[in-house]
Amino acid sequence: MKKNDPMPKQQNKKETKRVHNLIIVDESGSMEVIRKQAFVGMNETLQTVRKMQEKFPDQEQFITLPRIKML
């Protein structure tokens, strides 16, 4: 490290990447006729995110599940 370097450089260290997954859950009632299919699809998406975390350990997965209910 040089005397004037503000921070030492780390060599051969992979940087963790953040992946943000946003899954919006509609509770307005408009999806009621396909409720089961919607939950199956949401669960499949969550499983895919989990598999991606295992396949790419250098990626940190975040999941946000906001619920919306329009009147």
Protein Blocks (a to p, Z undefined) as FASTA:
>chain_A
ZZklmbdcdehiacdddddddddddfehpmmmmmmmmmmmmmmmmmmmmmmmmmmmmbcc
dddddddddZZ
